[in-house]
Amino acid sequence: MKGIVAVGFDMDYTLAQYKPETFETLAYNGTIKKLVYHLGYPQQLLEWKFDWTLYGKRTGS
């Protein structure tokens, strides 16, 4: 397990049903923390809030 750098999720509902608002918020928050605390991105990113209702409006995804 030490060699695992990342775990991916395929939200095709094959094995589990997801609540998109919960899953997307969790993924967003985890990504922001990784960017700030491990990759040196600006702390201001931590102030941003994810609004899952706007996700994919333009592209339909």
Summary of the structure (lengths in Angstrom):
residues: 61
radius of gyration: 14.0
end to end distance: 32.4
largest distance: 39.0
contacts: 86
relative contact order: 0.13
helix: 46%
strand: 0%
